Amino acid sequence: MSMALPLPQPEQNPRAIREALLPDDRVAFDAQYRRLMRQATDTLDLNPVLQMLEQWRVVAWSSQDPAAHRRMLDTVQRLDAGEDVPTEAWPDTKRRLGL
């Protein structure tokens, strides 16, 4: 079984993260970034901004394969709705992928 190379992570800056996001996610990113930057101006605490950027960096990384990303979001939505969705335990996934 051949393994695909790992996808590169987007750079760790707001512009690069935003550019790597799917268009649908950019609106949410912009709103959250602006809100947290206003909050950081008041509190002088950038930690919430940095945590938000790391979370969105993971989303941007996942978005490099838009179809797989949308399937994942659909699965999460179905699970949240209580649907019986076939899942696989992490050890089984690792074994299947040869990790």
C-alpha positions in Angstrom: 0.0 0.0 0.0 1.5 3.4 -1.0 1.2 6.3 1.4 0.7 9.8 0.3 3.2 12.3 1.6 1.9 14.4 4.5 0.3 17.7 3.4 2.4 20.8 4.3 1.1 23.0 7.1 0.2 26.6 6.1 2.6 29.2 7.5 1.9 30.4 11.0 0.6 33.9 10.1 -3.0 35.2 9.7 -2.7 36.0 6.0 -1.3 32.6 5.0 -3.8 30.8 7.2 -6.7 32.8 5.7 -5.5 32.2 2.1 -5.3 28.5 2.7 -9.0 28.3 3.9 -11.9 27.4 1.7 -14.0 30.5 0.8 -16.8 29.4 3.1 -14.5 29.4 6.1 -12.9 32.8 5.4 -16.0 34.7 6.6 -15.9 32.9 10.0 -12.2 33.3 10.3 -12.4 37.1 9.6 -15.2 37.6 12.1 -13.4 35.6 14.9 -10.0 37.2 14.1 -11.4 40.8 14.3 -13.3 40.0 17.5 -10.3 38.5 19.2 -8.0 41.3 18.0 -10.4 43.9 19.5 -10.4 41.9 22.7 -6.6 41.7 22.7 -6.4 45.5 22.3 -8.4 45.9 25.5 -6.8 43.1 27.6 -3.2 43.2 26.2 -3.4 39.4 25.9 -2.7 37.9 22.5 -3.1 34.3 23.8 -6.7 33.9 22.6 -5.6 35.2 19.1 -2.7 32.8 19.0 -4.9 29.8 20.0 -7.5 30.8 17.4 -4.8 31.0 14.7 -3.5 27.5 15.6 -7.1 26.1 15.4 -7.7 27.7 12.0 -4.3 26.5 10.8 -5.5 22.9 11.4 -8.6 23.7 9.4 -6.6 25.3 6.6 -4.4 22.1 6.5 -7.4 19.9 6.3 -8.9 22.1 3.6 -6.1 21.3 1.2 -8.2 18.4 0.0 -11.6 20.2 -0.2 -13.6 17.1 -1.0 -12.2 15.1 2.0 -12.6 18.2 4.2 -16.3 18.5 3.3 -16.9 14.8 3.8 -15.4 15.1 7.3 -17.6 18.1 8.1 -20.6 16.2 6.8 -19.7 13.2 9.0 -19.4 15.4 12.0 -22.7 17.0 11.3 -24.3 13.6 11.0 -22.7 12.4 14.2 -23.9 15.5 16.0 -27.4 14.9 14.7 -27.3 11.4 16.3 -27.1 9.5 13.1 -25.5 6.0 13.1 -22.4 6.8 11.1 -19.8 4.0 10.5 -16.6 5.0 12.4 -13.3 3.3 12.9 -11.1 3.3 16.1 -7.8 5.2 15.8 -5.7 2.1 16.3 -7.6 0.4 13.4 -7.1 3.5 11.2 -3.3 3.5 12.0 -3.0 -0.2 11.2 -5.0 0.2 8.0 -2.7 3.1 6.9 0.4 1.3 7.9 1.3 3.8 10.6 
